[in-house]
Amino acid sequence: MTKKRRLARVFAQDGKSLTLALDGSYFSSKIEGIDKVIPLIPTFVKHGLDAVLGTYGMVKRYPDAFQDVGMMLRADMSTNVFDASVPDTTTVLSVKEALRLSADGVIVMTFPGAHNEKHTHQAVRELASQADEWNVPLIVESLPYGYAVTTESSNHAPILAAAANMAVELGADVIKTRYSGEPDDLLIAQYAKVPVLALGGPKTDDVKAYLSFVNHCLANGAKGVAVGRNIVQNKSPVAMVAALNALIHKGDSVESAYQLYQTMCLETM
């Protein structure tokens, strides 16, 4: 199978993707809600979900939930998960192991400018070589200076764009990165030249503002979003998926998507 065919399970026919990020336990102790939404994945798919970003153990425990959805497996994890600073990471999954679980892609982080930059770049190159050998798409989460926004530079569009370009030169087929909200966020997609998935961002209870942020990402070149907590910890995860689908795949306005969210929340009360 070619990379193009595998990516067709992650990105819909319109070239966009609504991805559910469930790999949080590899990088944070704050994982409330993940196990509760896994059985809902088939329902999410009916409301527009394209793909899930998961972990090796998760897919082994819940194989049925991942049958009819695109699946990307996390290949690295933090080795200092209880420290809020830059994650030190280690590779825990090979491309061949991911294929045994029928993965459609693998994902790995790199941190340009961080103290462990050399190590994370090497990890990307090793996985890129494996991914090319097995025709598996490689998604690289390229975050300048670290996972958290610790300096102004780490959330500055030109820096994010340069980090995205660096990951593509290392072999990325898809980029996953944060969007700053700045007017020049379009630079990220322009520098990447491959599909870009925007990070879902911190948890917020202001759903309309969050939908506005997603709309900004789409307007500035993102081909979709990879959302974790803002689906998993939402009071109505299904309604949130439907609202995001309205933005990403249907091209609805923020107001229309928000009204859909509110209506679906009322229906489930």
C-alpha positions as CSV (number, residue, x, y, z in Angstrom):
1,M,0.0,0.0,0.0
2,T,1.3,3.5,-0.8
3,K,1.6,6.5,1.5
4,K,-1.1,8.2,-0.6
5,R,-3.6,5.4,0.1
6,R,-2.8,5.4,3.8
7,L,-3.2,9.2,4.0
8,A,-6.6,8.8,2.4
9,R,-7.7,7.2,5.6
10,V,-6.5,10.2,7.6
11,F,-7.6,13.0,5.3
12,A,-11.1,13.0,3.7
13,Q,-11.7,13.5,0.0
14,D,-11.6,17.3,0.4
15,G,-8.0,17.0,1.7
16,K,-8.9,17.9,5.3
17,S,-8.9,16.0,8.5
18,L,-10.7,16.1,11.8
19,T,-8.4,14.1,14.1
20,L,-9.0,13.1,17.7
21,A,-5.8,13.2,19.7
22,L,-5.7,10.5,22.4
23,D,-2.0,10.2,23.0
24,G,-1.9,12.5,26.1
25,S,-0.9,9.8,28.5
26,Y,2.5,9.7,26.8
27,F,3.3,13.3,27.7
28,S,1.1,14.3,30.6
29,S,-0.4,12.9,33.8
30,K,-3.7,14.9,33.0
31,I,-5.6,12.3,31.0
32,E,-9.1,12.6,32.4
33,G,-11.8,11.4,30.0
34,I,-9.7,9.4,27.5
35,D,-11.0,6.0,28.3
36,K,-14.6,7.3,28.4
37,V,-14.5,8.5,24.8
38,I,-12.8,5.6,23.2
39,P,-16.1,3.6,23.0
40,L,-17.6,6.7,21.3
41,I,-15.2,6.7,18.4
42,P,-17.7,4.9,16.0
43,T,-20.3,7.6,16.9
44,F,-17.7,10.3,16.3
45,V,-17.0,8.9,12.9
46,K,-20.7,9.2,12.0
47,H,-20.5,12.9,12.9
48,G,-17.4,13.6,10.8
49,L,-14.3,12.3,12.6
50,D,-11.6,11.2,10.2
51,A,-8.8,9.9,12.3
52,V,-7.5,9.1,15.7
53,L,-4.0,9.7,17.1
54,G,-3.5,6.9,19.7
55,T,-1.0,4.7,21.5
56,Y,0.1,1.1,21.2
57,G,-1.5,-0.1,24.4
58,M,-4.8,1.8,23.6
59,V,-5.2,0.1,20.2
60,K,-4.4,-3.3,21.7
61,R,-7.0,-2.8,24.5
62,Y,-9.8,-1.4,22.3
63,P,-9.3,-2.9,18.8
64,D,-13.0,-2.7,17.8
65,A,-13.1,1.1,18.4
66,F,-10.5,1.7,15.7
67,Q,-11.9,-0.5,12.9
68,D,-13.5,2.2,10.8
69,V,-11.4,5.3,11.4
70,G,-8.0,6.4,10.3
71,M,-5.3,5.6,12.9
72,M,-2.0,7.2,13.6
73,L,0.2,5.7,16.3
74,R,2.5,7.7,18.6
75,A,6.1,6.5,18.2
76,D,7.7,8.5,21.0
77,M,6.9,9.4,24.6
78,S,8.2,11.6,27.4
79,T,10.8,10.4,29.8
80,N,10.0,13.2,32.3
81,V,6.3,13.2,32.2
82,F,5.8,14.8,35.6
83,D,8.1,17.8,34.7
84,A,6.3,20.6,32.9
85,S,9.5,21.7,31.1
86,V,10.7,20.5,27.6
87,P,9.9,16.8,27.4
88,D,12.9,14.5,27.0
89,T,11.6,11.8,24.7
90,T,12.4,8.3,23.7
91,T,11.3,6.2,20.7
92,V,9.0,3.4,21.9
93,L,7.5,2.1,18.6
94,S,8.9,1.1,15.2
95,V,7.0,1.6,12.0
96,K,6.9,-2.2,11.6
97,E,5.2,-2.6,15.0
98,A,2.7,0.1,14.0
99,L,1.9,-1.8,10.9
100,R,1.1,-4.9,12.9
101,L,-1.7,-2.9,14.4
102,S,-2.9,-1.7,11.0
103,A,-1.7,1.9,11.6
104,D,-2.2,4.4,8.8
105,G,0.7,6.5,10.0
106,V,3.1,7.1,12.8
107,I,3.8,10.4,14.6
108,V,6.9,11.7,16.4
109,M,8.0,15.0,18.0
110,T,11.0,17.2,17.5
111,F,11.9,20.3,19.3
112,P,14.1,22.7,17.3
113,G,16.0,25.0,19.6
114,A,15.6,22.9,22.7
115,H,18.3,21.3,24.7
116,N,17.4,17.9,23.3
117,E,17.1,19.1,19.7
118,K,19.9,16.8,18.4
119,H,18.2,13.7,19.9
120,T,14.7,14.5,18.6
121,H,16.0,15.3,15.1
122,Q,17.8,11.9,15.0
123,A,14.6,10.2,16.1
124,V,12.7,11.8,13.2
125,R,15.3,10.7,10.7
126,E,15.4,7.1,11.9
127,L,11.6,6.9,11.7
128,A,11.5,8.7,8.4
129,S,13.8,6.0,7.0
130,Q,11.6,3.2,8.3
131,A,8.4,5.0,7.1
132,D,9.8,5.3,3.6
133,E,10.8,1.6,3.6
134,W,7.3,0.5,4.5
135,N,5.4,3.3,2.7
136,V,3.9,4.6,5.9
137,P,3.2,8.3,6.3
138,L,5.3,10.1,9.0
139,I,3.6,12.9,10.9
140,V,6.1,15.1,12.7
141,E,5.0,17.4,15.6
142,S,7.7,20.1,15.3
143,L,7.5,22.5,18.2
144,P,10.2,25.2,18.7
145,Y,11.9,25.2,22.1
146,G,9.6,22.6,23.5
147,Y,6.0,21.4,23.9
148,A,4.8,24.2,26.1
149,V,4.8,27.9,25.1
150,T,7.5,29.2,27.4
151,T,8.8,32.2,25.5
152,E,7.4,34.6,22.9
153,S,9.5,33.1,20.3
154,S,8.0,29.6,20.8
155,N,4.6,30.9,19.7
156,H,5.8,33.3,17.0
157,A,4.5,32.4,13.5
158,P,7.8,32.8,11.6
159,I,9.6,30.5,14.2
160,L,6.8,27.9,14.0
161,A,7.1,28.1,10.2
162,A,10.8,27.5,10.3
163,A,10.4,24.6,12.6
164,A,7.8,23.1,10.3
165,N,10.1,23.4,7.3
166,M,12.9,21.8,9.3
167,A,10.8,18.7,10.0
168,V,9.8,18.4,6.3
169,E,13.5,18.5,5.4
170,L,14.0,15.6,7.9
171,G,11.3,13.6,6.1
172,A,7.9,14.5,7.4
173,D,4.9,13.8,5.2
174,V,2.5,15.7,7.4
175,I,3.2,18.5,10.0
176,K,1.4,18.9,13.3
177,T,2.1,22.1,15.1
178,R,0.6,24.9,17.1
179,Y,-0.9,28.0,15.5
180,S,-0.1,31.3,17.2
181,G,-3.3,33.2,16.3
182,E,-1.1,35.8,14.6
183,P,-2.1,37.3,11.2
184,D,1.0,35.7,9.6
185,D,0.2,32.1,10.6
186,L,-0.2,31.4,6.9
187,L,3.6,31.2,6.8
188,I,3.4,27.8,8.6
189,A,1.7,26.1,5.7
190,Q,3.7,28.0,3.1
191,Y,7.0,26.8,4.7
192,A,5.8,23.3,5.3
193,K,4.6,22.5,1.7
194,V,3.0,19.4,3.1
195,P,-0.4,19.1,4.9
196,V,-0.5,20.8,8.3
197,L,-2.6,19.7,11.2
198,A,-3.1,22.4,13.9
199,L,-2.7,21.4,17.5
200,G,-5.9,21.4,19.4
201,G,-4.6,23.7,22.1
202,P,-5.3,24.1,25.8
203,K,-8.7,23.1,27.3
204,T,-11.2,25.9,27.2
205,D,-14.9,26.1,28.2
206,D,-15.5,28.9,25.7
207,V,-16.6,26.7,22.8
208,K,-17.4,29.6,20.4
209,A,-14.0,31.2,21.0
210,Y,-12.4,27.8,20.3
211,L,-14.3,27.3,17.1
212,S,-13.1,30.8,16.1
213,F,-9.6,29.7,16.7
214,V,-10.0,26.6,14.6
215,N,-11.5,28.7,11.9
216,H,-8.4,30.9,12.0
217,C,-6.2,27.9,11.6
218,L,-8.2,26.7,8.5
219,A,-8.1,30.2,7.0
220,N,-4.3,30.2,7.4
221,G,-3.5,27.0,5.6
222,A,-4.2,24.2,8.1
223,K,-5.8,21.1,6.6
224,G,-7.5,20.3,9.8
225,V,-6.9,20.0,13.6
226,A,-5.8,17.3,16.0
227,V,-8.0,17.9,19.1
228,G,-7.6,16.2,22.4
229,R,-8.9,17.8,25.6
230,N,-11.4,20.1,23.8
231,I,-13.3,17.0,22.6
232,V,-12.5,14.5,25.4
233,Q,-13.3,16.9,28.3
234,N,-16.2,18.7,26.6
235,K,-19.6,18.2,28.3
236,S,-20.8,16.8,25.0
237,P,-18.0,15.3,23.0
238,V,-20.3,14.2,20.1
239,A,-21.6,17.7,19.7
240,M,-18.1,19.1,19.7
241,V,-17.1,16.7,16.9
242,A,-20.1,17.6,14.9
243,A,-19.4,21.4,15.3
244,L,-15.8,20.9,14.2
245,N,-16.9,18.8,11.3
246,A,-19.2,21.7,10.3
247,L,-16.3,24.0,10.2
248,I,-13.7,21.7,8.6
249,H,-15.6,19.7,6.1
250,K,-18.8,21.6,5.5
251,G,-17.3,25.1,5.4
252,D,-20.0,26.5,7.8
253,S,-19.5,29.7,9.7
254,V,-18.4,29.8,13.3
255,E,-21.8,31.0,14.3
256,S,-23.5,28.2,12.4
257,A,-21.2,25.6,13.9
258,Y,-21.7,26.9,17.4
259,Q,-25.5,26.8,17.0
260,L,-25.2,23.2,15.9
261,Y,-23.2,22.5,19.1
262,Q,-25.8,24.2,21.3
263,T,-28.6,22.3,19.7
264,M,-27.0,18.9,20.1
265,C,-26.1,19.7,23.7
266,L,-29.8,20.4,24.4
267,E,-30.9,17.2,22.7
268,T,-28.7,15.1,25.0
269,M,-29.8,16.8,28.2
